[in-house]
Amino acid sequence: MNAIIAKIFQDTQIRIVEANQNNAPTLTVPYGIYNITSPFIKGVGTEDVTYQVTETNLEKKRTEQYKQTVSFTFYGTDNETTIDLANKVRQWFLFFGEEFIQSKNITVVSIGNIQNRTTFLVDSYEYKHGFDVQFRLSEELTKNVDFFDKVTI
């Protein structure tokens, strides 16, 4: 996720930081936050298990696809700013960042609608808008398995 956030900043100049972090820097608006709300959503079907024989051992590889949901929220001094920030980053996921995301072996499954997440704090509003993105990722695990190549009877 760090590489995606860095690329969004490079392409849009919109600062986005991870939510719910201890010792997080205090930012001035406008900025965005992201939160991985569902880190692992099991994919449909079963994992793929394969074996590969090398010169010295047998390698077992397990590959599984899963989904991950990330929520983006943008803060600003007014509604127009937060809507604009959310829209620019949403467009980045839809179009401008497509090749970069694919180069990381990640697929965008869905991008939600931009929603008003503004809250009233004592005597003023905290303006924010955001959306969720669902990604498809792949996890690959490999281990060496003992085997024998000759049997003496």
C-alpha positions in Angstrom: 0.0 0.0 0.0 2.9 2.4 0.7 4.0 2.3 -3.0 0.4 3.1 -4.1 0.1 6.0 -1.7 3.6 7.4 -2.8 2.6 7.2 -6.4 -0.8 8.9 -5.8 1.2 11.8 -4.1 3.7 11.9 -7.0 0.9 12.1 -9.6 -1.7 14.3 -7.7 0.3 16.1 -5.0 -2.5 14.9 -2.5 -1.0 13.9 0.9 -2.5 10.7 2.2 -1.4 9.0 5.5 -2.4 5.8 7.2 -5.2 6.2 9.7 -5.1 5.2 13.4 -1.3 5.5 13.9 0.5 6.3 17.1 2.8 9.3 16.9 1.3 10.3 13.5 2.3 13.8 12.4 -0.3 16.6 12.7 -1.3 17.6 9.2 -3.0 20.7 8.1 -5.9 20.4 5.7 -6.3 19.5 3.0 -5.1 15.8 3.3 -6.4 12.3 3.1 -6.2 9.2 5.2 -6.5 5.5 4.3 -7.6 2.6 6.5 -7.5 -1.1 5.5 -10.9 -2.0 6.8 -10.9 -5.6 5.5 -7.3 -7.0 5.2 -8.3 -10.5 4.0 -11.5 -11.5 2.3 -11.2 -15.1 1.1 -11.6 -15.6 -2.6 -13.9 -18.0 -4.4 -12.6 -21.5 -4.9 -9.6 -23.2 -3.5 -5.9 -22.4 -3.4 -3.6 -23.7 -6.1 -0.9 -26.1 -4.9 1.9 -27.1 -7.2 5.2 -29.0 -6.9 8.5 -28.3 -8.6 11.5 -30.7 -8.6 14.9 -29.0 -8.5 18.3 -30.6 -8.5 18.4 -30.9 -4.7 14.9 -30.9 -3.4 11.2 -30.8 -4.0 9.5 -27.4 -3.7 5.8 -27.0 -2.8 4.1 -23.8 -3.8 0.7 -22.6 -2.5 -1.0 -19.7 -4.3 -4.3 -18.1 -3.1 -6.2 -15.0 -4.3 -8.0 -12.8 -1.8 -9.6 -9.4 -1.7 -8.8 -6.4 0.5 -10.9 -3.3 1.2 -9.3 0.1 1.8 -11.3 3.1 2.8 -10.1 6.6 1.8 -11.3 9.8 3.5 -10.3 13.4 2.6 -10.3 16.4 4.9 -10.6 20.0 4.0 -11.9 23.4 5.0 -15.1 23.0 3.0 -17.2 20.5 1.1 -15.9 21.5 -2.3 -12.3 20.8 -1.4 -13.0 17.4 0.1 -15.2 16.4 -2.9 -12.5 17.5 -5.3 -9.7 15.6 -3.4 -11.8 12.4 -3.3 -12.7 12.7 -6.9 -9.1 13.2 -8.1 -7.9 10.1 -6.1 -10.9 8.1 -7.3 -10.0 9.0 -10.9 -6.5 7.9 -10.2 -7.7 4.5 -9.3 -10.1 4.3 -12.2 -7.8 5.5 -14.9 -4.5 7.3 -14.2 -3.0 4.7 -11.9 -4.1 1.7 -13.8 -0.8 0.6 -15.2 1.1 1.3 -11.9 -1.4 -0.8 -9.9 -1.1 -3.7 -12.5 2.7 -3.5 -12.3 2.3 -4.4 -8.6 0.3 -7.5 -9.4 -2.8 -5.9 -7.9 -6.2 -5.7 -9.5 -8.9 -3.1 -8.6 -12.1 -5.1 -8.2 -14.4 -2.2 -7.4 -14.4 1.5 -6.5 -17.3 2.8 -4.3 -19.2 6.0 -4.6 -17.9 9.2 -3.0 -19.8 9.7 0.2 -20.2 12.6 2.6 -18.4 11.7 5.9 -18.6 15.2 7.4 -19.1 15.3 11.2 -20.2 18.1 13.5 -17.6 18.9 16.3 -18.9 21.0 19.2 -19.3 24.3 17.3 -18.0 23.6 13.8 -17.9 21.0 11.0 -15.1 18.6 10.1 -15.5 18.4 6.4 -14.7 15.1 4.8 -15.7 12.9 1.9 -14.4 9.5 0.9 -14.8 6.2 -0.9 -13.8 2.5 -0.6 -11.6 0.5 -3.0 -11.6 -3.2 -3.2 -8.4 -4.9 -4.5 -7.6 -8.5 -5.6 -4.2 -9.7 -4.5 -2.4 -13.0 -4.6 -0.4 -14.7 -1.8 2.3 -17.2 -2.7 3.9 -19.4 -0.1 6.9 -21.8 -0.9 8.6 -24.4 1.2 11.0 -27.2 0.5 9.7 -30.7 1.0 11.8 -33.8 1.8 11.7 -36.5 -0.9 13.7 -39.5 -2.0 14.8 -40.3 -5.5 16.0 -43.8 -5.1 14.6 -46.8 -3.2 16.6 -49.8 -2.3 14.7 -53.1 -2.0 
